[in-house]
Amino acid sequence: MSAASSIDESEVAKFARLADEWWNPRGSFAPLHRFNPIRLRFIRDIAAEHFGRDTRELPPFQGLSLLDLGCGGGLLSEPLSRLGFDVLGVDAAERNVEIASAHAARAVAPVSYRCATAEMLREEGLTFDVVLAMEIIEHVPDIPGFVIECARLVRPDGLLFIATINRTLKSLALAKLAAEYVLRWLPPGTHDWNRFIPPDRLRGLLKDAGLNILRLQGMVFSPLAWDWRLSRDTDVNYVIVAGQEGNR
């Protein structure tokens, strides 16, 4: 696979080594399993409002396409396909795609997977109603270039979701030191704090790529409830929703 703004070979190899753990709720990706429900609800609710869909109707998103960039084992791709999206999950690690495809086959989930990059899809002229780049941008070598590639994959009146981690002392303490070395939620070395990106910088890159900022949303972990919730606090985890200029 050719070099691209979305590919850091060392990062791809890191997650490929953990590929067999994707669907183990007690394994290396246990924190992501805890995080997944709130991510799914957020994507569902924003997409329903934007596209005028009723989530009480099943499947609510029939006829809409969705791209899950850096899909990993398919933790988002599978449930979103069951909501009616025509889902394509792509990942630069072949092993991740193999794991995701095998799990989808066993679960009879209507989702397609490819070993590909954002650049490859853009060169093919593909566009989607919804593009997800969830917890991936902090692992790419050229963030401005990657944002541009993501923007080009979004159809007019479509949505782009980018979730990542803010670069603050709080995120260094919680998302890096505590998560990797104290609580052992993640393997040491999973994240590089220097690659975390502040919301203002990401918003600027999205605007430069021709997108409108539709929503900035913080997500925080509550130790008391042992669960995630939406918050105005963007000091650690946050997601930005953007859309092509000319959106309603």
Wavefront OBJ file of the C-alpha trace (Angstrom):
o trace
v 0.000 0.000 0.000
v 1.439 3.369 -1.036
v 2.351 6.007 1.529
v -0.485 8.364 2.392
v -1.371 11.175 4.789
v -3.465 8.663 6.730
v -0.796 5.980 7.079
v 1.903 5.680 9.719
v 3.259 2.172 9.260
v 4.327 1.881 12.904
v 0.813 2.800 14.072
v -0.774 0.340 11.634
v 1.530 -2.423 12.876
v 0.745 -1.568 16.498
v -2.989 -2.139 16.053
v -2.516 -5.090 13.720
v -0.683 -6.893 16.538
v -3.781 -6.450 18.723
v -6.273 -7.434 16.016
v -7.362 -10.697 17.668
v -8.492 -8.674 20.707
v -11.056 -6.446 18.944
v -14.183 -8.328 19.987
v -12.999 -9.357 23.453
v -14.834 -7.041 25.896
v -12.259 -7.880 28.599
v -9.188 -7.624 26.374
v -6.989 -4.818 25.087
v -9.959 -2.941 23.642
v -12.152 -3.171 26.748
v -12.193 0.651 27.132
v -13.486 0.956 23.565
v -16.286 -1.507 24.324
v -17.320 0.709 27.250
v -17.047 3.785 25.021
v -18.970 2.296 22.093
v -22.596 2.755 23.265
v -22.313 6.522 23.666
v -20.522 6.843 20.309
v -23.291 4.892 18.609
v -26.073 6.912 20.235
v -24.377 10.181 19.326
v -23.909 9.211 15.663
v -27.471 7.856 15.466
v -29.081 10.938 16.994
v -27.081 13.505 14.993
v -27.653 11.623 11.723
v -31.373 11.204 12.434
v -31.800 14.919 13.068
v -29.721 15.929 10.047
v -31.328 13.567 7.537
v -34.836 13.780 8.994
v -35.035 10.125 10.001
v -37.200 8.616 12.757
v -35.123 6.250 14.905
v -38.309 4.459 15.970
v -38.634 3.175 12.425
v -36.423 0.216 11.611
v -34.074 0.451 9.889
v -34.045 4.271 10.120
v -31.090 4.973 7.817
v -31.944 2.816 4.824
v -30.670 4.376 1.604
v -27.791 6.260 3.249
v -24.129 5.296 2.833
v -21.555 5.396 5.622
v -17.772 5.098 5.573
v -15.986 3.984 8.753
v -12.328 5.017 8.327
v -9.927 3.075 10.511
v -12.718 0.638 11.314
v -10.521 -1.757 13.284
v -12.519 -4.873 14.085
v -15.833 -3.257 13.145
v -17.152 -2.246 16.575
v -18.984 0.705 15.012
v -19.474 -0.652 11.498
v -21.577 -3.650 12.484
v -24.221 -1.957 14.665
v -24.503 0.975 12.243
v -25.151 -1.420 9.368
v -28.035 -2.897 11.357
v -29.529 0.600 11.568
v -29.842 0.555 7.788
v -26.681 2.347 6.666
v -24.891 0.885 3.664
v -21.583 0.589 5.543
v -18.083 0.311 4.143
v -15.438 -0.215 6.809
v -11.842 0.398 5.745
v -8.588 -0.121 7.598
v -4.930 -0.002 6.579
v -4.179 -3.179 8.551
v -5.119 -6.318 6.644
v -5.423 -8.315 9.850
v -8.035 -5.898 11.186
v -10.071 -6.291 7.992
v -9.843 -10.088 8.265
v -11.072 -10.024 11.872
v -13.893 -7.571 11.060
v -15.029 -9.559 8.020
v -15.029 -12.863 9.895
v -17.032 -11.407 12.784
v -19.563 -9.818 10.423
v -19.998 -13.150 8.648
v -20.668 -14.962 11.936
v -23.041 -12.208 13.087
v -24.746 -12.025 9.663
v -24.149 -8.259 9.680
v -24.703 -6.477 6.322
v -21.390 -4.611 6.216
v -18.537 -4.581 3.688
v -14.843 -4.254 4.550
v -11.739 -3.305 2.561
v -8.064 -2.882 3.269
v -7.728 0.674 1.968
v -6.948 4.291 2.815
v -8.892 7.536 2.530
v -6.656 8.508 -0.403
v -7.456 5.303 -2.289
v -11.194 5.824 -1.925
v -10.952 9.457 -2.984
v -8.936 8.482 -6.071
v -11.759 6.094 -6.960
v -14.204 8.992 -6.781
v -16.199 7.518 -3.901
v -18.313 9.728 -1.652
v -20.597 8.949 1.297
v -23.512 10.461 3.181
v -21.680 9.923 6.475
v -17.930 9.613 7.040
v -16.549 8.507 10.407
v -12.965 9.105 11.537
v -13.301 8.002 15.135
v -10.193 7.870 17.326
v -7.938 7.673 14.282
v -6.671 11.188 13.560
v -4.231 11.074 16.496
v -2.533 8.125 14.780
v -1.968 9.686 11.316
v 1.287 11.420 10.289
v -0.220 14.315 8.276
v -3.302 15.634 10.050
v -4.060 18.549 7.652
v -3.749 16.246 4.640
v -5.933 13.613 6.277
v -8.663 16.165 7.073
v -8.702 17.267 3.431
v -9.026 13.658 2.256
v -11.908 13.076 4.692
v -13.685 16.222 3.509
v -13.464 15.101 -0.123
v -15.215 11.845 0.762
v -18.306 13.604 2.145
v -21.247 14.086 -0.211
v -23.035 17.439 -0.446
v -25.376 17.647 2.562
v -23.399 14.831 4.187
v -21.767 14.584 7.610
v -18.218 14.041 8.854
v -17.615 12.858 12.432
v -14.078 13.197 13.799
v -13.482 11.993 17.362
v -10.127 12.432 19.045
v -8.320 13.580 22.201
v -7.475 17.139 23.216
v -3.846 18.050 23.985
v -4.070 19.293 27.563
v -2.377 18.473 30.843
v -5.647 16.801 31.841
v -5.527 14.499 28.817
v -1.870 13.709 29.531
v -2.822 12.669 33.060
v -6.006 10.757 32.192
v -5.856 9.543 28.584
v -2.148 8.746 28.595
v -0.620 8.165 32.031
v -3.649 6.875 33.934
v -5.185 4.877 31.067
v -1.945 3.204 29.972
v 0.260 2.988 33.077
v -1.976 3.208 36.149
v -5.328 1.623 35.263
v -3.829 -0.461 32.422
v -6.937 0.117 30.312
v -4.732 0.386 27.214
v -1.383 -1.173 26.299
v 1.513 1.184 27.124
v 2.441 3.216 24.068
v -1.040 3.193 22.554
v -1.080 6.986 22.366
v 1.479 9.732 21.839
v 0.328 12.843 23.725
v 2.203 15.055 21.255
v -0.181 13.864 18.534
v -3.309 14.890 20.413
v -5.035 17.863 18.766
v -6.904 20.802 20.353
v -10.485 21.413 19.120
v -9.679 24.915 17.839
v -6.945 23.579 15.580
v -9.169 20.799 14.250
v -12.020 23.230 13.634
v -9.640 25.450 11.689
v -8.464 22.532 9.544
v -12.057 21.511 8.805
v -12.981 25.036 7.786
v -9.890 25.222 5.560
v -11.105 21.990 3.938
v -14.408 23.672 3.051
v -16.564 22.249 5.821
v -18.979 23.916 8.222
v -18.681 23.066 11.920
v -22.056 21.749 13.055
v -21.284 20.441 16.553
v -18.472 20.234 19.090
v -19.241 17.655 21.754
v -17.256 16.525 24.771
v -17.471 12.997 26.154
v -16.368 12.177 29.694
v -15.991 9.013 31.733
v -17.828 8.918 35.069
v -15.971 6.713 37.587
v -19.034 6.609 39.863
v -21.368 5.320 37.149
v -18.506 3.505 35.407
v -19.918 4.803 32.149
v -19.473 7.500 29.520
v -21.713 10.541 29.096
v -21.978 13.590 26.840
v -20.552 16.760 28.331
v -19.503 20.319 27.546
v -16.069 19.309 28.861
v -13.748 18.863 25.867
v -10.514 18.748 27.880
v -9.950 15.081 27.051
v -12.285 13.292 24.614
v -14.351 15.179 22.064
v -16.019 14.796 18.674
v -16.576 17.394 15.964
v -19.386 17.045 13.440
v -18.912 18.940 10.180
v -20.644 19.142 6.821
v -20.062 20.291 3.273
v -20.639 23.975 2.566
v -24.132 24.469 1.279
v -25.620 22.134 3.882
v -29.052 23.011 5.101
l 1 2 3 4 5 6 7 8 9 10 11 12 13 14 15 16 17 18 19 20 21 22 23 24 25 26 27 28 29 30 31 32 33 34 35 36 37 38 39 40 41 42 43 44 45 46 47 48 49 50 51 52 53 54 55 56 57 58 59 60 61 62 63 64 65 66 67 68 69 70 71 72 73 74 75 76 77 78 79 80 81 82 83 84 85 86 87 88 89 90 91 92 93 94 95 96 97 98 99 100 101 102 103 104 105 106 107 108 109 110 111 112 113 114 115 116 117 118 119 120 121 122 123 124 125 126 127 128 129 130 131 132 133 134 135 136 137 138 139 140 141 142 143 144 145 146 147 148 149 150 151 152 153 154 155 156 157 158 159 160 161 162 163 164 165 166 167 168 169 170 171 172 173 174 175 176 177 178 179 180 181 182 183 184 185 186 187 188 189 190 191 192 193 194 195 196 197 198 199 200 201 202 203 204 205 206 207 208 209 210 211 212 213 214 215 216 217 218 219 220 221 222 223 224 225 226 227 228 229 230 231 232 233 234 235 236 237 238 239 240 241 242 243 244 245 246 247 248
